């Protein structure tokens, strides 16, 4: 199974067997709730992303990558004119972060 954190097209999702994790809800502070609801609790890379999103969303335990990701997301928001484009680009950033964490970093 491959996790895809950015929004797929229906055809690419069906063809690839990827599971799409909708990060739009993560911005509402519900990422930790979403993991078990999708059967993804206990997944170290996603738990690290969850801690990062939680910190950016509501604070708490500082996460070293938070300042960098926040700067990238603010830049994307400033550069892109619509929410759909921002979601696609932010999803790609989270895909790369997931790959980094999943590789054991």
Order of alpha helices (4+ residues) and beta strands (2+ residues): beta-alpha-beta-alpha-alpha-alpha-alpha
